[in-house]
Amino acid sequence: MAEIVAAVAATHTPGLLGWFEDAPEEQQQTAKDAFQKIREHLAEKKPDVMIIFANDHLLNWPLSNTPEYTVGIADKHSGPADWYMPWLSQKKKYHVPGSPGLARHIVNESARHGLQLAYIREDMQFDDGISVPTKWLNPNMDIPIIPITMNCTVPPIPAPPRAYAVGKIICDVLKAYPGDERIALIGSGGLSHEPGGPRYFYLDEEFDRWFLDSLAAGDHEQILRECTLERLEQAGSGGTAELIAWFVVLAATQGPAEILGYELSYAWRCASGWVIWPDLAHQIHDEAS
């Protein structure tokens, strides 16, 4: 049986790679320290696979045909996509192994749970959503990844309770895998920003701090009740809803999150945050049983 051993989440603004040094030094240091803490946490947990949940910025699917969730099932992945290489200041592509057996299991078994997932067999294209956490958290490219991208752009956008329910299904599916893989879940996206919209440089510090404080309080029912899709859109249309990736990961946890850092970074055009969930739901359930 596979085991979920870590659950973390972080911002994936392209500024964290493409124009990192445009931000004030203290903001750069916050990001470096937070990513370092996550890397140390992952090193302690020794995952065999990282599953990265992020939104697809209309890179793999057109506006007219955007699936809710898409799984990359290839045995190896490369990125960033050509268009994103200069934007992310990448002179060469990274290459990282996949985990095709587990990825196919996720697709097939999720269908048995009533969750239909699209998939891409080869040449899944990666933007900042997958590239930023891969570069920061898997710098040696030695931990296989399974990318799972989601729609947070084309209505109807899945609301946080839907993302949380999807996370619960994926947790059950992972625990049913016959292998003994140790799995880290990575939520990639947010915090408040409105990319390319009429409020391009708008950031909502009040929302961000409320959201992070809610995660730190650890009350899932409250945050699912109060963090509506409408509230996400008010905090930055087309961008803040990336936080649905965090809700997928939240479903694997219990109790408060540890907030590693927060920066209201206009230089990176995105409010940035980093969290670790120390307690995983299945661990607490297993101990209680």
ROFI-365557 format. One record per residue (C-alpha): residue number from 1; residue in three letters; x, y, z. Coordinates in steps of 0.001 Angstrom, whole numbers, plus 500000, padded with zeros to 6 digits. Layout:
+------+------+--------+--------+--------+
| resi | resn |      x |      y |      z |
+------+------+--------+--------+--------+
|  NUM |  ALA |      X |      Y |      Z |
...
+------+------+--------+--------+--------+
This chain:
+------+------+--------+--------+--------+
| resi | resn |      x |      y |      z |
+------+------+--------+--------+--------+
|    1 |  MET | 500000 | 500000 | 500000 |
|    2 |  ALA | 501348 | 503428 | 499055 |
|    3 |  GLU | 501674 | 506018 | 501806 |
|    4 |  ILE | 501215 | 509790 | 501772 |
|    5 |  VAL | 504161 | 511085 | 503815 |
|    6 |  ALA | 504112 | 514845 | 503192 |
|    7 |  ALA | 501687 | 517628 | 502283 |
|    8 |  VAL | 502928 | 521113 | 501427 |
|    9 |  ALA | 501873 | 524096 | 499334 |
|   10 |  ALA | 503622 | 527064 | 497786 |
|   11 |  THR | 503203 | 529929 | 495356 |
|   12 |  HIS | 504292 | 529373 | 491761 |
|   13 |  THR | 504513 | 532930 | 490461 |
|   14 |  PRO | 506931 | 532998 | 487494 |
|   15 |  GLY | 508745 | 535811 | 489278 |
|   16 |  LEU | 510225 | 533211 | 491613 |
|   17 |  LEU | 512368 | 532085 | 488669 |
|   18 |  GLY | 512089 | 534696 | 485944 |
|   19 |  TRP | 512679 | 537927 | 487819 |
|   20 |  PHE | 513475 | 536763 | 491335 |
|   21 |  GLU | 516028 | 539491 | 492058 |
|   22 |  ASP | 513593 | 542285 | 491157 |
|   23 |  ALA | 512021 | 541854 | 494585 |
|   24 |  PRO | 513530 | 543444 | 497713 |
|   25 |  GLU | 516227 | 541346 | 499367 |
|   26 |  GLU | 514070 | 540578 | 502395 |
|   27 |  GLN | 511380 | 539112 | 500136 |
|   28 |  GLN | 513978 | 537048 | 498292 |
|   29 |  GLN | 515270 | 535758 | 501636 |
|   30 |  THR | 511772 | 534838 | 502817 |
|   31 |  ALA | 511270 | 532757 | 499671 |
|   32 |  LYS | 514691 | 531094 | 499945 |
|   33 |  ASP | 514138 | 530242 | 503604 |
|   34 |  ALA | 510625 | 528908 | 503025 |
|   35 |  PHE | 511616 | 526713 | 500090 |
|   36 |  GLN | 514609 | 525482 | 502088 |
|   37 |  LYS | 512327 | 524444 | 504970 |
|   38 |  ILE | 510083 | 522562 | 502552 |
|   39 |  ARG | 513096 | 520814 | 500989 |
|   40 |  GLU | 514302 | 519815 | 504452 |
|   41 |  HIS | 510825 | 518533 | 505316 |
|   42 |  LEU | 510736 | 516473 | 502130 |
|   43 |  ALA | 514249 | 515147 | 502767 |
|   44 |  GLU | 513121 | 514004 | 506203 |
|   45 |  LYS | 510027 | 512272 | 504798 |
|   46 |  LYS | 511964 | 510639 | 501928 |
|   47 |  PRO | 509226 | 510562 | 499267 |
|   48 |  ASP | 509606 | 508260 | 496284 |
|   49 |  VAL | 507191 | 510371 | 494224 |
|   50 |  MET | 506028 | 513991 | 494257 |
|   51 |  ILE | 502484 | 514641 | 493011 |
|   52 |  ILE | 502250 | 518302 | 492002 |
|   53 |  PHE | 498782 | 519863 | 491742 |
|   54 |  ALA | 498686 | 523091 | 489737 |
|   55 |  ASN | 496484 | 524880 | 487251 |
|   56 |  ASP | 497102 | 524723 | 483517 |
|   57 |  HIS | 497414 | 528257 | 482089 |
|   58 |  LEU | 495628 | 527179 | 478878 |
|   59 |  LEU | 498856 | 525527 | 477750 |
|   60 |  ASN | 497753 | 521939 | 477128 |
|   61 |  TRP | 494065 | 522487 | 476403 |
|   62 |  PRO | 492137 | 525153 | 474470 |
|   63 |  LEU | 489423 | 527371 | 475895 |
|   64 |  SER | 486834 | 525266 | 474098 |
|   65 |  ASN | 487921 | 521983 | 475697 |
|   66 |  THR | 489436 | 522393 | 479152 |
|   67 |  PRO | 489136 | 519351 | 481447 |
|   68 |  GLU | 488641 | 519753 | 485160 |
|   69 |  TYR | 491775 | 517711 | 485982 |
|   70 |  THR | 494548 | 516254 | 483813 |
|   71 |  VAL | 497179 | 513704 | 484857 |
|   72 |  GLY | 500587 | 513391 | 483201 |
|   73 |  ILE | 501263 | 509656 | 482874 |
|   74 |  ALA | 504567 | 509645 | 480964 |
|   75 |  ASP | 507661 | 507877 | 482257 |
|   76 |  LYS | 509657 | 511114 | 481955 |
|   77 |  HIS | 508853 | 514812 | 481799 |
|   78 |  SER | 510624 | 517871 | 480416 |
|   79 |  GLY | 510058 | 521558 | 480867 |
|   80 |  PRO | 509449 | 524390 | 480741 |
|   81 |  ALA | 507482 | 524651 | 477519 |
|   82 |  ASP | 509363 | 526587 | 474841 |
|   83 |  TRP | 507319 | 529761 | 475238 |
|   84 |  TYR | 507942 | 529807 | 478998 |
|   85 |  MET | 511716 | 529280 | 478913 |
|   86 |  PRO | 512738 | 532949 | 478535 |
|   87 |  TRP | 509917 | 534090 | 480821 |
|   88 |  LEU | 511232 | 531785 | 483555 |
|   89 |  SER | 514877 | 532636 | 482736 |
|   90 |  GLN | 515665 | 529033 | 481839 |
|   91 |  LYS | 518449 | 528507 | 479310 |
|   92 |  LYS | 517902 | 524763 | 479082 |
|   93 |  LYS | 515093 | 522360 | 479823 |
|   94 |  TYR | 514944 | 520247 | 482953 |
|   95 |  HIS | 514290 | 516516 | 482727 |
|   96 |  VAL | 512639 | 514625 | 485553 |
|   97 |  PRO | 511374 | 511031 | 485744 |
|   98 |  GLY | 507684 | 510261 | 485951 |
|   99 |  SER | 505879 | 507447 | 487744 |
|  100 |  PRO | 503682 | 505967 | 485010 |
|  101 |  GLY | 502405 | 502965 | 486968 |
|  102 |  LEU | 501123 | 505098 | 489823 |
|  103 |  ALA | 499864 | 507787 | 487433 |
|  104 |  ARG | 497798 | 505288 | 485456 |
|  105 |  HIS | 496482 | 503851 | 488707 |
|  106 |  ILE | 495282 | 507329 | 489710 |
|  107 |  VAL | 493406 | 507729 | 486420 |
|  108 |  ASN | 491866 | 504256 | 486390 |
|  109 |  GLU | 490944 | 503979 | 490057 |
|  110 |  SER | 489585 | 507521 | 490248 |
|  111 |  ALA | 487112 | 506531 | 487534 |
|  112 |  ARG | 485922 | 503696 | 489777 |
|  113 |  HIS | 485247 | 506350 | 492429 |
|  114 |  GLY | 483227 | 508446 | 489985 |
|  115 |  LEU | 486016 | 510920 | 489212 |
|  116 |  GLN | 486864 | 511147 | 485518 |
|  117 |  LEU | 490390 | 512455 | 484939 |
|  118 |  ALA | 491832 | 513431 | 481582 |
|  119 |  TYR | 495397 | 512352 | 480928 |
|  120 |  ILE | 498317 | 513131 | 478646 |
|  121 |  ARG | 500529 | 510211 | 477725 |
|  122 |  GLU | 503537 | 512097 | 476321 |
|  123 |  ASP | 504781 | 515663 | 475920 |
|  124 |  MET | 502692 | 517320 | 478606 |
|  125 |  GLN | 503650 | 520995 | 478471 |
|  126 |  PHE | 504697 | 522719 | 481699 |
|  127 |  ASP | 504439 | 526384 | 482580 |
|  128 |  ASP | 505283 | 528012 | 485904 |
|  129 |  GLY | 502654 | 525953 | 487738 |
|  130 |  ILE | 504759 | 522785 | 487524 |
|  131 |  SER | 508164 | 524303 | 486738 |
|  132 |  VAL | 508518 | 526557 | 489788 |
|  133 |  PRO | 507939 | 523856 | 492445 |
|  134 |  THR | 509977 | 521354 | 490429 |
|  135 |  LYS | 512980 | 523671 | 490195 |
|  136 |  TRP | 512836 | 524821 | 493830 |
|  137 |  LEU | 511826 | 521568 | 495554 |
|  138 |  ASN | 513411 | 518933 | 493314 |
|  139 |  PRO | 516604 | 520701 | 492178 |
|  140 |  ASN | 518480 | 517479 | 491414 |
|  141 |  MET | 515488 | 516169 | 489443 |
|  142 |  ASP | 515932 | 512833 | 491189 |
|  143 |  ILE | 512442 | 512452 | 492671 |
|  144 |  PRO | 509875 | 511271 | 490088 |
|  145 |  ILE | 506880 | 513566 | 489663 |
|  146 |  ILE | 503266 | 513113 | 488653 |
|  147 |  PRO | 501816 | 516413 | 487403 |
|  148 |  ILE | 498093 | 516884 | 487908 |
|  149 |  THR | 496830 | 520113 | 486412 |
|  150 |  MET | 493404 | 521645 | 486877 |
|  151 |  ASN | 491142 | 524236 | 485353 |
|  152 |  CYS | 490845 | 527463 | 487310 |
|  153 |  THR | 490303 | 529707 | 484294 |
|  154 |  VAL | 487376 | 528547 | 482179 |
|  155 |  PRO | 483906 | 528536 | 483807 |
|  156 |  PRO | 482639 | 526489 | 485443 |
|  157 |  ILE | 485644 | 526626 | 487761 |
|  158 |  PRO | 485598 | 523959 | 490500 |
|  159 |  ALA | 484902 | 525551 | 493882 |
|  160 |  PRO | 487053 | 524736 | 496943 |
|  161 |  PRO | 484631 | 522075 | 498295 |
|  162 |  ARG | 484820 | 520271 | 494951 |
|  163 |  ALA | 488637 | 520400 | 494984 |
|  164 |  TYR | 488623 | 519104 | 498569 |
|  165 |  ALA | 486322 | 516229 | 497563 |
|  166 |  VAL | 488641 | 515397 | 494648 |
|  167 |  GLY | 491529 | 515376 | 497121 |
|  168 |  LYS | 489697 | 512876 | 499325 |
|  169 |  ILE | 489142 | 510566 | 496360 |
|  170 |  ILE | 492781 | 510795 | 495312 |
|  171 |  CYS | 493891 | 510008 | 498868 |
|  172 |  ASP | 491763 | 506851 | 498850 |
|  173 |  VAL | 493078 | 505925 | 495412 |
|  174 |  LEU | 496696 | 506383 | 496492 |
|  175 |  LYS | 496230 | 504263 | 499600 |
|  176 |  ALA | 494786 | 501494 | 497419 |
|  177 |  TYR | 497882 | 501336 | 495211 |
|  178 |  PRO | 499604 | 497968 | 495661 |
|  179 |  GLY | 503108 | 499452 | 495619 |
|  180 |  ASP | 504942 | 500761 | 498647 |
|  181 |  GLU | 505726 | 504244 | 497290 |
|  182 |  ARG | 506097 | 507121 | 499731 |
|  183 |  ILE | 504219 | 510083 | 498259 |
|  184 |  ALA | 504530 | 513837 | 498796 |
|  185 |  LEU | 501596 | 516049 | 497773 |
|  186 |  ILE | 502482 | 519543 | 496532 |
|  187 |  GLY | 499839 | 522259 | 496107 |
|  188 |  SER | 501104 | 524874 | 493643 |
|  189 |  GLY | 499529 | 528297 | 493122 |
|  190 |  GLY | 498200 | 531499 | 494676 |
|  191 |  LEU | 498074 | 533637 | 496702 |
|  192 |  SER | 496157 | 536759 | 495597 |
|  193 |  HIS | 496856 | 538152 | 492122 |
|  194 |  GLU | 495018 | 539002 | 488929 |
|  195 |  PRO | 497216 | 538069 | 485967 |
|  196 |  GLY | 496662 | 540231 | 482940 |
|  197 |  GLY | 493308 | 541575 | 484083 |
|  198 |  PRO | 492172 | 545147 | 484727 |
|  199 |  ARG | 493681 | 544855 | 488226 |
|  200 |  TYR | 496979 | 543361 | 487031 |
|  201 |  PHE | 499040 | 544554 | 490005 |
|  202 |  TYR | 496220 | 544166 | 492530 |
|  203 |  LEU | 497082 | 542106 | 495610 |
|  204 |  ASP | 494709 | 541484 | 498509 |
|  205 |  GLU | 496717 | 541310 | 501721 |
|  206 |  GLU | 493586 | 541131 | 503874 |
|  207 |  PHE | 492386 | 538028 | 502046 |
|  208 |  ASP | 495829 | 536415 | 502042 |
|  209 |  ARG | 496329 | 536802 | 505772 |
|  210 |  TRP | 492799 | 535584 | 506477 |
|  211 |  PHE | 493397 | 532533 | 504285 |
|  212 |  LEU | 496743 | 531662 | 505880 |
|  213 |  ASP | 495356 | 532269 | 509384 |
|  214 |  SER | 492473 | 529910 | 508551 |
|  215 |  LEU | 494911 | 527200 | 507473 |
|  216 |  ALA | 496890 | 527769 | 510659 |
|  217 |  ALA | 493699 | 527359 | 512692 |
|  218 |  GLY | 493173 | 523947 | 511099 |
|  219 |  ASP | 489364 | 524052 | 510856 |
|  220 |  HIS | 488610 | 522522 | 507465 |
|  221 |  GLU | 484859 | 522968 | 507718 |
|  222 |  GLN | 485210 | 526672 | 508403 |
|  223 |  ILE | 487563 | 527428 | 505532 |
|  224 |  LEU | 485490 | 525342 | 503119 |
|  225 |  ARG | 482390 | 527235 | 504205 |
|  226 |  GLU | 483914 | 530714 | 504095 |
|  227 |  CYS | 486434 | 530522 | 501239 |
|  228 |  THR | 483949 | 530590 | 498394 |
|  229 |  LEU | 484836 | 530783 | 494729 |
|  230 |  GLU | 483328 | 534287 | 494742 |
|  231 |  ARG | 485707 | 535331 | 497511 |
|  232 |  LEU | 488662 | 533941 | 495571 |
|  233 |  GLU | 487608 | 535902 | 492493 |
|  234 |  GLN | 487239 | 539098 | 494508 |
|  235 |  ALA | 490801 | 538657 | 495727 |
|  236 |  GLY | 492074 | 538475 | 492141 |
|  237 |  SER | 490140 | 537207 | 489145 |
|  238 |  GLY | 491791 | 534390 | 487205 |
|  239 |  GLY | 494680 | 534071 | 489629 |
|  240 |  THR | 493679 | 533629 | 493257 |
|  241 |  ALA | 491517 | 530629 | 492323 |
|  242 |  GLU | 494784 | 528761 | 491795 |
|  243 |  LEU | 494410 | 528058 | 495515 |
|  244 |  ILE | 492048 | 525212 | 494654 |
|  245 |  ALA | 495291 | 523222 | 494295 |
|  246 |  TRP | 495903 | 523835 | 497997 |
|  247 |  PHE | 492412 | 522504 | 498778 |
|  248 |  VAL | 493185 | 519228 | 497015 |
|  249 |  VAL | 496214 | 518803 | 499284 |
|  250 |  LEU | 494304 | 520056 | 502332 |
|  251 |  ALA | 492078 | 516978 | 502035 |
|  252 |  ALA | 495045 | 514775 | 502967 |
|  253 |  THR | 495701 | 516678 | 506203 |
|  254 |  GLN | 494285 | 517275 | 509622 |
|  255 |  GLY | 494992 | 520033 | 512086 |
|  256 |  PRO | 496821 | 523312 | 511642 |
|  257 |  ALA | 499236 | 524192 | 508872 |
|  258 |  GLU | 502645 | 525645 | 509647 |
|  259 |  ILE | 502974 | 528967 | 507828 |
|  260 |  LEU | 506558 | 529310 | 506614 |
|  261 |  GLY | 506353 | 532762 | 505121 |
|  262 |  TYR | 504256 | 535399 | 503381 |
|  263 |  GLU | 505277 | 538251 | 501116 |
|  264 |  LEU | 503139 | 540874 | 499430 |
|  265 |  SER | 505378 | 541099 | 496390 |
|  266 |  TYR | 504424 | 543558 | 493675 |
|  267 |  ALA | 507774 | 542821 | 492009 |
|  268 |  TRP | 506695 | 539211 | 491516 |
|  269 |  ARG | 503134 | 540388 | 490645 |
|  270 |  CYS | 501715 | 537922 | 493157 |
|  271 |  ALA | 501278 | 537604 | 496899 |
|  272 |  SER | 503436 | 534658 | 497891 |
|  273 |  GLY | 503065 | 532073 | 500649 |
|  274 |  TRP | 504468 | 528727 | 501773 |
|  275 |  VAL | 503003 | 526126 | 504155 |
|  276 |  ILE | 503605 | 522647 | 505551 |
|  277 |  TRP | 500929 | 520463 | 507117 |
|  278 |  PRO | 502633 | 518492 | 509926 |
|  279 |  ASP | 499684 | 516145 | 510529 |
|  280 |  LEU | 498295 | 513927 | 507816 |
|  281 |  ALA | 494724 | 512688 | 508070 |
|  282 |  HIS | 495491 | 509045 | 507335 |
|  283 |  GLN | 498190 | 508958 | 510007 |
|  284 |  ILE | 495809 | 510208 | 512679 |
|  285 |  HIS | 493052 | 507863 | 511462 |
|  286 |  ASP | 495378 | 504857 | 511428 |
|  287 |  GLU | 496676 | 505590 | 514913 |
|  288 |  ALA | 493134 | 505988 | 516249 |
|  289 |  SER | 492053 | 502682 | 514732 |
+------+------+--------+--------+--------+
